[in-house]
Amino acid sequence: MLALLRRFLARADGSIAVVAAIIIVVLGIGTGLAVDYARGAQTRSAVAQALDAAAIAVARGLATGEITQAQAQARAQALFEANLDNNRLTDVAVASFVATIDPRAGTIRLSAQTTMPSTFLNIAGISELKAGAASEVQYELTDIEMALVLDVTGSMRGSKIAALRLAAADAINILLPAGGTSDRVRIGVVPFSCAVNVGPYAAAVTNGGVLTGTAEGFWTSENCDQRSAATDGRRNADNLNPCATERTSSVYTDAAPSSARFATESTWCPGQSIVPLTNDRNTLLTAVGNLEARGYTAGHLGAAWGWYELSPQWSSVWPAGSDPAPYGDPDVRKILVLMTDGMFNRQYSGTSSATQATQLCTNAKSQGILIYTISFFQPTDDQSQRPGAESIMRSCASRADMFYTPESGTELRQAFQSIASSVRQMWLSR
């Protein structure tokens, strides 16, 4: 074929020369079309990917409150252009960019047109190529109610409580980032040891510290830490002891306190009181930053009060803005994170703490509450407790992949970060 082409081009008569010239032009245009078409296809693919990435990022930002509706379009265009730059498309110019955001429908649609100079098609008078694409993301705007139930018992002293403070703060910062204004995420904090400090809510849920033994009461955590019994009795602003323990009836339910209220008589409980659901990150960060370690492990009390913070039955107890949404609301996810570093070993009614915790977890899950659990054992801990502790945590978790077993402070932080990130995830579809 090459020999035939050479002979053809060597012909000197005019008709052949004209035909040859036409063929050369056609071949040149065809080559230019092929080259520039490939460049255009590559650019369209890059534009589509940049739009997809920008749409997903903006959807997440809107859902978590990191950005507002007013900021969404500018953020989308900035992210789109940054993604194009990352693909080194330096000769591509953005001719138009349109963002259509419908928060009611939960959709974001981005479209863009770009231009770039042609390479070979200039010989045909085509100096510019256009490439456009569109991307649509559908997302959920789901409210989050999450209770952080944190073990602050004596075995958490030292580096472990320091790691817990950082880990809990990590979760709060992921879900309520600095500068955010989201009212879609509310978090509560429930520190527990041998009792739970109900703080300013003691008057609303107790009988003034008198153990009555009536229908709706808490047994008390008297002498739950013998080392501090004589010196560490706590009182709230109303001079009530706020250290609550087990109920005497409605034991495994989230029933609100009745007229019989709840009784407390503890000599010691965590210094940090519970924090009901709030989106005030400073309040939450202060609470976890003040965690102190002491006492025995009544883990079932933590599980119970974590459930109460998420229960609509308790709306009348919690302050305005902290009232939980009804069960079954499709726009709300209720999440309980239960963390411990040991075996549940303190109870007051005769039924073991482990048995009570397992039943409380089962009943809370039946109301649609998702439970993440963390069993934090370091190599220096008493490993004889580990099988029993992990069995409880595994049973309480809603799924196997929602059960974590960190063995260091770093791994504990990674566990909280993983949980917060999974909570933050949205279901996205193009």
C-alpha positions in Angstrom: 0.0 0.0 0.0 2.9 2.4 0.8 4.4 1.6 -2.7 1.1 2.4 -4.4 0.7 5.6 -2.5 4.2 6.7 -3.4 3.5 6.1 -7.1 0.2 7.9 -6.8 1.8 10.9 -5.3 4.6 10.9 -7.9 2.1 11.4 -10.8 2.6 14.8 -12.3 -0.6 15.3 -14.3 -3.0 18.0 -13.0 -6.0 15.8 -12.3 -4.0 13.6 -10.0 -2.5 16.5 -8.2 -5.9 18.0 -7.5 -7.2 14.7 -6.2 -4.1 14.3 -4.1 -4.5 17.8 -2.6 -8.1 17.0 -1.7 -7.2 13.7 -0.1 -4.4 15.3 1.9 -6.8 18.0 3.2 -9.4 15.5 4.1 -6.9 13.3 5.8 -5.6 16.3 7.7 -9.1 17.4 8.8 -9.8 13.8 9.8 -6.7 13.6 11.9 -7.5 16.9 13.5 -11.0 15.8 14.2 -9.8 12.6 15.9 -7.2 14.4 18.0 -9.5 17.2 19.1 -12.4 14.8 19.6 -10.2 12.8 22.0 -9.3 16.0 23.8 -13.0 17.0 24.0 -14.0 13.6 25.4 -11.3 13.8 28.0 -12.4 17.2 29.0 -16.1 16.3 29.2 -15.2 13.4 31.5 -13.1 15.7 33.7 -16.0 18.2 33.8 -18.5 15.5 34.8 -16.2 14.2 37.6 -15.6 17.7 38.9 -19.4 18.4 39.0 -20.1 15.1 40.7 -17.5 15.8 43.4 -18.7 19.4 43.9 -22.4 18.3 44.2 -21.6 15.6 46.8 -19.5 17.9 48.9 -22.1 20.7 48.9 -24.9 18.1 49.8 -22.9 17.0 52.8 -22.1 20.6 53.8 -25.8 21.5 53.6 -26.9 18.5 55.6 -24.4 19.0 58.4 -24.8 22.8 58.6 -21.2 23.4 57.5 -22.5 25.7 54.8 -25.8 27.6 54.5 -28.2 27.7 51.5 -26.9 31.2 50.6 -23.4 29.9 50.5 -24.1 26.8 48.5 -23.9 28.1 44.9 -20.6 29.9 45.4 -19.2 26.9 47.2 -20.3 24.6 44.4 -18.6 26.7 41.7 -15.4 27.1 43.7 -15.2 23.3 44.3 -15.9 22.6 40.6 -13.2 24.9 39.4 -10.7 23.6 42.0 -11.4 20.1 40.8 -10.8 21.1 37.2 -7.5 22.7 38.2 -6.5 19.4 40.0 -6.9 17.7 36.6 -4.4 20.2 35.1 -6.9 21.4 32.5 -5.1 24.8 32.4 -6.4 25.6 28.8 -10.0 25.0 29.8 -12.2 28.1 30.5 -15.6 27.9 32.3 -18.1 29.6 30.0 -21.1 29.0 32.3 -22.0 27.4 35.6 -25.5 26.8 37.0 -26.4 25.4 40.4 -30.0 24.5 41.2 -30.5 23.5 44.8 -33.9 22.4 46.2 -33.6 21.6 49.9 -37.2 20.5 50.1 -36.7 17.8 47.5 -33.2 17.2 48.7 -31.6 17.6 45.2 -28.6 19.5 43.9 -28.2 19.8 40.1 -25.0 21.3 38.7 -24.3 22.0 35.0 -21.3 23.6 33.3 -20.1 24.6 29.8 -16.4 24.9 29.1 -14.3 26.0 26.2 -10.8 25.2 25.0 -8.7 26.1 22.0 -8.6 23.5 19.2 -5.4 22.0 18.0 -5.7 20.8 14.4 -9.2 22.0 13.6 -7.9 25.6 13.1 -7.1 24.6 9.5 -10.9 24.1 9.1 -11.7 27.5 10.7 -12.7 25.9 14.0 -10.7 27.7 16.7 -12.6 26.6 19.8 -14.1 23.4 21.3 -16.9 23.2 23.8 -17.5 20.6 26.5 -20.4 20.4 28.9 -21.8 18.1 31.5 -24.4 18.0 34.3 -24.7 16.2 37.6 -27.6 15.7 40.0 -27.3 14.4 43.6 -30.3 13.4 45.7 -29.7 13.4 49.4 -31.4 13.2 52.7 -31.6 16.0 55.2 -31.8 13.9 58.3 -31.8 15.2 61.8 -29.4 13.6 64.2 -30.1 13.0 67.9 -27.1 11.3 69.6 -26.3 10.5 73.2 -22.7 10.0 74.1 -22.7 7.6 77.1 -19.2 7.6 78.6 -17.5 5.5 81.2 -15.7 7.7 83.8 -15.0 5.0 86.4 -11.8 4.6 88.4 -10.2 2.4 85.9 -10.3 5.2 83.4 -7.9 7.3 85.4 -4.8 8.8 83.8 -4.1 8.5 80.1 -7.4 6.7 79.4 -9.6 9.6 80.6 -7.4 12.0 78.8 -7.9 10.0 75.6 -11.6 9.9 76.2 -11.8 13.6 76.5 -10.1 14.0 73.1 -12.1 11.2 71.5 -15.5 12.6 72.5 -14.4 16.1 71.4 -13.4 14.6 68.0 -17.0 13.2 67.6 -18.5 16.6 68.5 -16.2 18.5 66.2 -17.0 16.2 63.3 -20.8 16.5 63.7 -20.8 20.1 64.9 -17.9 21.7 63.1 -16.6 25.1 64.1 -18.4 27.9 62.3 -21.4 25.7 61.6 -24.9 26.7 62.4 -26.8 23.4 62.0 -29.9 22.8 64.0 -30.1 19.3 62.5 -27.5 17.8 64.8 -28.1 17.6 68.6 -25.8 15.7 71.0 -26.2 14.8 74.6 -23.6 13.6 77.1 -24.1 11.0 79.9 -21.0 10.3 82.0 -21.5 7.3 84.3 -19.7 5.4 87.0 -21.6 4.0 90.0 -24.3 6.6 89.5 -25.3 9.3 87.0 -25.2 12.9 88.0 -28.6 14.4 86.9 -27.5 17.8 87.9 -30.1 20.6 87.6 -32.8 18.0 86.7 -32.8 16.4 90.2 -35.7 18.5 91.3 -37.8 17.4 88.3 -37.0 13.7 88.6 -36.4 13.0 92.3 -38.1 13.1 95.7 -35.7 15.6 97.0 -33.1 13.0 97.8 -35.5 10.9 100.0 -35.6 7.2 99.1 -39.3 6.4 99.3 -39.5 3.0 97.6 -42.7 4.1 95.8 -43.8 3.2 92.4 -41.3 5.2 90.3 -38.0 5.5 92.0 -34.3 5.0 91.8 -32.4 3.0 94.3 -29.4 5.0 95.4 -25.7 4.5 95.0 -24.8 4.8 98.6 -21.1 4.3 99.2 -20.5 3.5 95.5 -16.9 4.6 96.0 -15.8 3.8 99.6 -12.7 5.9 99.2 -14.7 9.1 98.8 -17.9 8.4 100.8 -16.9 10.7 103.6 -15.8 13.6 101.5 -17.4 13.7 98.1 -21.1 14.0 98.6 -22.5 16.2 95.8 -25.3 18.8 95.9 -26.8 20.7 93.0 -27.9 24.4 93.1 -31.1 23.4 94.8 -29.1 21.6 97.5 -30.3 18.2 96.3 -28.1 15.2 95.8 -28.3 14.5 92.1 -26.7 11.1 92.0 -29.3 8.7 90.5 -29.2 4.9 90.2 -31.7 2.2 89.4 -35.4 2.4 89.1 -37.7 0.4 91.4 -40.3 0.0 88.8 -40.7 0.4 85.0 -37.1 -0.8 85.2 -36.4 -1.6 81.5 -38.5 1.2 80.0 -38.2 4.8 79.1 -41.3 5.8 81.1 -41.1 9.4 82.3 -40.9 10.1 86.0 -44.4 10.0 87.5 -45.7 11.9 90.5 -43.7 9.5 92.6 -40.5 10.9 91.0 -37.1 9.4 91.4 -35.0 9.0 94.6 -31.3 9.7 95.1 -29.1 9.3 98.1 -25.6 8.7 96.7 -22.5 9.8 98.5 -20.6 10.2 95.2 -21.2 10.3 91.4 -19.5 11.9 88.4 -18.7 15.6 88.8 -19.9 16.3 85.3 -23.6 16.2 85.1 -25.6 15.0 82.1 -26.1 17.4 79.2 -29.4 16.9 77.3 -29.5 17.2 73.6 -28.1 20.4 72.3 -26.3 21.9 69.2 -24.2 24.2 71.4 -20.7 22.8 70.6 -19.1 24.9 73.3 -21.3 23.5 76.0 -20.6 19.9 74.8 -16.9 20.5 74.5 -16.7 21.9 78.0 -18.7 18.9 79.3 -16.4 16.3 77.8 -13.3 18.4 78.7 -14.3 18.3 82.4 -14.7 14.5 82.6 -13.1 12.9 85.7 -12.6 9.3 86.6 -13.7 7.6 89.8 -16.0 4.9 91.1 -17.3 1.5 89.9 -19.0 0.5 86.7 -22.8 0.6 86.7 -23.0 0.6 82.9 -26.7 -0.1 82.9 -27.3 3.3 84.4 -25.5 4.9 81.5 -27.5 3.0 79.0 -30.7 3.9 80.7 -30.0 7.7 80.9 -28.7 7.7 77.3 -32.1 6.3 76.3 -33.9 8.8 78.4 -32.1 11.7 76.6 -33.4 10.3 73.2 -36.9 9.4 74.5 -39.9 11.6 73.5 -41.5 10.3 76.8 -39.0 12.7 78.6 -39.8 15.8 76.6 -41.4 17.5 79.6 -38.3 16.9 81.7 -35.7 18.4 79.3 -35.4 22.1 78.6 -36.7 23.8 75.4 -34.6 22.8 72.5 -33.6 19.5 74.1 -36.9 17.7 73.6 -36.4 14.5 71.5 -38.4 13.9 68.3 -41.2 11.3 68.3 -40.2 7.7 67.6 -40.7 6.7 64.0 -40.0 10.1 62.6 -38.5 9.3 59.1 -36.5 12.5 59.2 -34.7 11.8 62.5 -32.0 9.3 63.4 -31.7 8.5 67.1 -28.2 7.2 68.0 -26.7 6.0 71.3 -23.0 5.5 71.7 -22.1 3.4 74.7 -18.5 3.3 75.8 -16.8 1.4 78.6 -13.4 0.1 79.6 -14.5 -2.8 81.8 -17.1 -5.3 83.0 -20.3 -3.8 84.3 -19.9 -4.6 88.0 -22.1 -2.4 90.1 -25.8 -2.9 90.7 -28.3 -2.3 93.5 -31.4 -4.3 92.9 -29.8 -7.8 92.9 -30.1 -8.2 89.1 -26.6 -7.9 87.5 -25.6 -4.7 85.8 -24.8 -6.7 82.6 -28.3 -8.3 82.5 -30.0 -5.0 83.1 -27.8 -3.3 80.4 -28.6 -6.0 77.8 -32.3 -5.7 78.4 -32.2 -1.9 78.2 -30.3 -2.0 75.0 -32.8 -4.5 73.5 -35.7 -2.3 74.4 -34.1 0.9 73.2 -33.3 -0.8 69.8 -36.9 -1.9 69.6 -37.8 1.9 69.4 -35.6 2.4 66.4 -32.5 3.7 68.3 -29.2 2.8 66.7 -26.6 1.7 69.2 -22.8 1.9 68.7 -20.7 0.3 71.4 -17.0 0.6 72.3 -15.1 -1.8 74.6 -11.9 -0.1 75.4 -9.2 -2.5 76.7 -5.6 -1.7 76.8 -2.9 -4.5 77.0 -2.2 -3.5 80.6 -5.8 -3.9 81.7 -7.2 -6.9 83.5 -7.8 -9.1 80.5 -10.0 -11.6 82.6 -12.8 -9.1 82.3 -12.5 -8.7 78.6 -14.7 -11.6 77.3 -17.6 -10.6 79.5 -17.4 -6.9 78.8 -17.1 -7.4 75.0 -20.0 -9.8 75.1 -22.2 -7.1 76.6 -21.1 -4.5 74.1 -21.4 -6.9 71.2 -25.0 -7.7 72.3 -25.9 -4.1 72.8 -24.7 -2.9 69.3 -27.3 -2.7 66.6 -24.9 -4.5 64.1 -21.6 -6.2 64.2 -19.9 -3.3 62.4 -21.2 -0.9 65.1 -19.1 -2.6 67.8 -15.5 -1.3 68.3 -12.6 -2.7 70.4 -9.9 -0.1 70.6 -6.7 -1.0 72.6 -5.0 2.4 72.8 -5.8 6.1 73.2 -5.2 6.6 69.5 -7.5 3.7 68.5 -10.2 5.1 70.9 -10.1 8.4 69.0 -10.2 6.6 65.7 -13.3 4.7 66.9 -15.1 7.9 67.9 -14.1 9.5 64.6 -15.3 6.5 62.6 -18.7 6.5 64.4 -19.1 10.3 63.9 -18.2 10.0 60.3 -20.6 7.2 59.7 -23.4 9.1 61.4 -22.6 12.1 59.2 -22.9 10.1 56.0 -25.9 10.6 53.8 -27.4 8.3 51.3 -26.5 9.8 48.0 -27.6 8.8 44.5 -27.0 10.3 41.1 
